[in-house]
Amino acid sequence: MVIEASDIRTYIAQSGVDNSSIEVDTALFSSGLLDSFLMVELILFIEQKAGISIDASDITLENLDSISAIISFCEKSK
């Protein structure tokens, strides 16, 4: 399965976060835009949508702090 930027933006909006200013390189977690509760939910969404399993060691800002980082991580994890 493929996860796209629009999938992530839609998920963020459905979580109650205003995504109008979120670009593909916007820092999601290190900026405080999303919190740790949303991180857990987002990880579950990514796993389901992309058809991958995310190990605890892969839960890093490098892999999950922006939409582009998430997409890149998912592509490498296939």
N, C-alpha and C positions, 0 to 999 in steps of 0.2 A: 504494500500500500504506500501511497505517497501523501505526505502532509505538506500543505501549502501555507503561505503567509496568511491568506484569507481565512483558512481554518483556525489558525491561532488567534488572529484578531477577533474573529467571531466568538470564539470560546472566551476570550478575555472580556468582551462586551457582555456576554451572557452571565459572566461571573459578577457583574455589577460595576465593572471598572470602565471609566470613560476612555475609549480607545481612539478617540479622534486625533490625538496628538502622537500616537504611537507609530513610529516608522520601523522599518525592518532592523535598524541598528540602535533603536532606543533601548537603554538599559532598563530591564524590567524589575530586577530584584535589587541590584546594588544601588539603584536610585530610590528605592522604597516604594516604587509604583505598585508592585505586587508584594504581598507578604508570604510568610512561610506556609500558611494554610493554603493559599492559592497555589503555591509551588507544588504541594503534594497533589492537589487536584489536577493541576496542569500536567504533571508527570503521568498520572493515570490516563488523562486524555491523550497525551502524546503516544503512550504505549498502545492504547487501543486504536487510535487513528492511523499510526504509522506501522502497526503490527510488529513492534519491537519490544524488548524487555530492557529496562534501564536499571543497571546495577547501582548499588549505593555509591560505589567508587566513581561512577559517571555523573553523579549529581554535583556539578560544579558550576560556578559562574561562567567559566569558559564554554561550557556546553549549553547552558540554559538561560543566560542573562539577556538574550535578545532573540527576536524572531529569526534573524539570519543565523545565529549560533545554533538555535534549535533545529532548523532545517539542515544545516551542515552536519550536525551531530547525527540526525536521523539518517541522512544519506550514507554516512560512514558506518552506521550500525547495521545496515542491510546485509 
